[in-house]
Structures are given as C-alpha cells and as structure tokens.
Amino acid sequence: MHVKRQSIVDFQVTACYSAYINMISYSIVKKSKRSSARAGIIHTPHGDVETPALVGVATQATVKTLTSDEVVQTGSSLLIANTFHLHLKPGEDIVKRNGGLHDFMHWDKALMTDSGGYQVFSLGFGRDHNIGKIVKEDTPLTLSTHASSKNVKITSDGVYFNSPIDGKKLFIGPKESIAIQQKLGADIIFAFDECTPPIADRAYTQKSMDLTHTWAHVCVSSKKSDQSLFSIIQGGKFKDLRIQSAKTIASLPVDGFGIGGELGFDKKEMFTMLGWVTHELPENKPRHLLGNGHIDDLETIFSRGVDTLDCIIPTHYARHGVAFTAQGKLDMSKSQYLSNKDPLDILCSCMVCQTYSKSYLCHLIRAKELTALRLLSFHNLFYFNGVVASIRQKILDNKI
C-alpha cells in the first residue's frame, strides 16, 4: 500500500463539493444529563428512524430467513445491505433495473449500504491471519508500514480483490464504491475506507487512516446522487489517531459518521474509544457504529453518544439455535426444552412467543427444520429492537 501521508490541514473543502445535497436530517429529542446518550430522529425519504436504533443486517438484500414484511413486524425501521456482495451478485445494474434496492427487496423503510471497506480487511489480512475485528490483548502487532496482504492489493487508488465466487480479479476504490452505491439507491451510503486490522501497529494504523481520509474526500467529490453520505472514522486503538480521524472526518460536508475498524482488545477499551470519538463530532449529525452490538453492551454503547449500530448477532445466533430472552440466552437444541410448554419469553409479545412453545421450537431445531431458523430470527430481532426501545425510553426519562 503506497500513499502519501496527509493531515487534516492538507485538505481544503473546494468548489467540487458545492453541489452536495442533504437528503436526511437529524433532530435531537432529548440529551441525557447523566451521559453522552441522546434520543433523536433521523428523517429519511423513506420514513423516520427513532434513535437509538438497531440497524438490521440485510447483506444480500435480505435479512436472512425473513421476508421484508416480517422484518417490519419485528420493529425494524432501518436496514444495511452490503455493497461488495451485491456488486458480485446480482450486480448493481440488475438492482437498478429493478427500481433500486427498495423496490428490489420490497422494503419501503430506510436503507443504508456499506462501502465495501470491511471486505478490504475480511478478505485480506483477516483471511491471511484467520482473525476477526477483535483479538486477545497479548496478540502481537505484526502489521507494520510495508505489510501487504496475500489476498488483496491495497493501492492509493483503491483495492484489488480476488472474487470469492470465481476468483476473478476485481477493483473497487472510492469512486467505484460510490458509483455502485448510487445504482443500488439506498437512502444512506458510506464512504470507502480500509477497515484497519486489529494486529496493525501504530505506523500501519496511521498510514491506513490517512488513506481512508484521502478516500473520504474522493467519495464526497464523486457523489452525484441525492443520497446522504456518511464518512468513516478510523484510527484503531490509538487515542490520538482516533481523535485526529474524528476531527478530519467531522470537517467534511457529510450527513453523518460511521465509527469503524477495530476498537481495542476488550469491551472497556471499546467504550472508552467511543467516548473519544463522539466527543469530537458535531451534535447535529448521526453517529453509526459499524458491526458491533452484543446485547449486554447496547446500553453502554448508546450512553457514549452512538445513535445507530448494525450487528448480525440476532439472526446469526438464531441460525445456531440460540434465543435471546429476559432470562438470558437459551440454547434451544438442548433436550431439556422438549418437555417445556412455555413460550421462549413469557414477557415477549412477538408472534413466536404468542404462538409457539419451547417444546415445539426445540423439536424444530433438533429436527433441523428451516422453520426454526425463521422463528428464532424473528424473535431475536424483535427482542433486540425491544431492548433498544427501552434504552431510548431510559434516555427520555434521564435514567441513562
């Protein structure tokens, strides 16, 4: 990866941004007096999103196992689809010919598309080292300035990938990412970035962050649609880099912010870093946390000033037979539930808990019936949305 280092003062907002159109707006309903939490509303062309909000993951234009109508019934008002995977199949031209993502997937509420920046990591250093965004604290920081991936090639203009479908070479840079997302047609699109690996040392992290900043400017100047653009803050686990990145991205004429990359070795470190970032961001624009959201972390994350977040946990766990309830996580594959006639959660009002017993759901899981995955996904997404709604109410009541 070769890119000339540039700082915030090297960039000027020029006339090329003069045609920028803001299609969403954000209003704060209540700011907490106890923390950085705020309850607000994101106004989009496809309806309002009350925040804090969980953003459902619709990677390939679907929330796995559920129809769009069912996702609405879970209380979801905003989904995020994956630019990289939709570019591979069916292709953004096919989506555009179908009227854009909203018509294509029969979803009339708000939509985001990510940039493909996460795949720079997951198909690159993530695959090289068999790691995710979080590693143990004693993991060596082996990636330095001149590190390169075996599976992707990062240049100053963008990234060369090997297609995970057929191995063919493909290139996505900031211009290409914006062009793809404009054809997909979501309400909110994200600037192309490099999701910094968790094993990157300070030198690599700074170089990667500077590249993300350069690409952010290209994305702003490349966007010709009336979609709203969020730009992504990087900087890894390093406080001064996170603050620098937040200030740099906040200086751009964008509609909101994504907080990306790795966020430290443990939850405490992540919460601290979120505070560093949101402290530097303007209050009149929404902040989105990319790819995080364990159920026990939600209240603390939102108390740090985050407005929205996306995570696969509700549906991913469901596909492994796990249900989230007020009594904790339940592994519905365990035989102990076969004789239990109670609902998953007696306090839950979702259609699954109102209709089916633990006994039946356990049977479906053990019989490997696909219906089980649908029912647990519906319940988990409904449950997560309920938890987030209760956090919003706590903010309104000044309890957080």
TAQUI-V697946 format. One record per residue. SS is DSSP state (a for helix, b for strand, c for the rest). PHI is phi as a letter, one per 20 degrees, with the letter a starting at -180 (999 if undefined). Layout:
ss->(SS	SS)
phi->(PHI	PHI)
//
This chain:
ss->(c	c	c	c	c	c	c	a	a	a	c	c	c	c	a	a	a	c	c	c	c	c	c	c	b	b	b	b	b	b	b	c	c	c	c	c	c	b	b	b	b	b	b	b	c	c	b	b	b	b	b	c	b	b	b	b	b	c	c	c	c	c	c	c	c	c	c	a	a	a	a	a	a	c	c	c	c	b	b	b	b	c	a	a	a	a	a	a	c	c	c	a	a	a	a	a	a	c	c	c	a	a	a	a	c	c	c	c	c	b	b	b	b	c	c	c	a	a	a	a	a	a	c	c	a	a	a	a	a	c	c	c	c	c	c	c	c	c	c	c	c	c	b	c	c	c	c	c	c	c	c	c	b	b	c	c	c	c	b	b	b	b	c	c	c	c	c	c	b	b	b	b	c	a	a	a	a	a	a	a	a	a	a	a	c	c	c	b	b	b	c	c	c	c	c	c	c	c	c	b	c	a	a	a	a	a	a	a	a	a	a	a	a	a	a	a	a	a	a	a	a	a	c	c	c	c	c	b	b	b	b	b	b	c	c	c	c	c	a	a	a	a	a	a	a	a	a	a	a	a	c	c	c	c	c	b	b	b	b	c	c	c	c	c	c	c	a	a	a	a	a	a	a	a	a	a	a	a	a	c	c	c	c	c	c	b	b	b	b	c	c	c	c	c	a	a	a	a	a	a	a	a	a	c	c	c	c	b	b	b	c	c	a	a	a	a	a	a	c	c	c	b	b	b	b	c	c	b	b	b	b	c	c	c	a	a	a	c	c	c	c	c	c	c	c	c	c	c	c	c	a	a	a	a	a	c	c	a	a	a	a	a	a	a	a	a	c	c	c	a	a	a	a	a	a	a	a	a	a	a	a	a	a	a	a	a	a	a	a	a	a	a	a	a	a	a	c	c	c	c)
phi->(999	c	b	f	f	c	d	g	f	f	d	c	f	d	f	f	e	f	e	f	d	e	d	c	b	c	c	e	e	b	d	f	e	d	b	e	f	b	d	b	c	e	e	c	f	d	o	e	d	f	d	f	b	e	e	f	e	d	g	d	m	b	e	g	m	d	e	f	f	f	f	g	f	f	n	f	c	b	c	c	d	d	f	f	f	f	f	f	b	e	o	f	f	f	f	f	f	e	n	n	g	g	f	g	d	l	c	d	d	f	c	d	c	f	e	n	f	f	f	g	e	f	e	d	f	f	f	g	d	l	c	d	f	c	c	f	f	e	f	f	e	e	e	d	g	e	f	c	e	f	d	c	c	e	c	f	e	q	c	e	d	d	g	f	e	c	n	f	f	b	c	c	c	f	f	f	f	f	f	f	f	f	f	f	n	f	f	c	c	d	f	f	b	d	f	f	f	f	d	f	e	f	f	f	g	f	f	f	f	f	f	g	f	f	f	f	f	f	f	f	f	e	f	d	e	e	f	e	d	d	d	d	e	d	o	l	e	e	g	f	f	f	f	f	f	f	f	f	f	f	f	e	e	d	e	a	c	d	d	c	m	e	c	o	e	b	f	g	f	f	f	f	f	f	f	g	f	f	f	e	e	f	f	e	c	f	d	d	e	e	m	c	q	f	g	f	e	g	f	f	g	f	f	e	n	e	d	c	b	d	b	e	g	g	e	f	f	g	f	d	n	d	d	e	b	f	e	o	f	d	e	f	e	f	f	g	e	f	d	e	e	f	f	g	b	f	e	e	d	f	f	f	f	e	c	d	e	f	g	f	f	f	g	f	f	f	e	l	e	f	g	f	f	f	f	f	f	f	f	f	f	g	f	g	f	f	f	f	f	f	f	g	f	f	f	f	e	m	d	c)
//
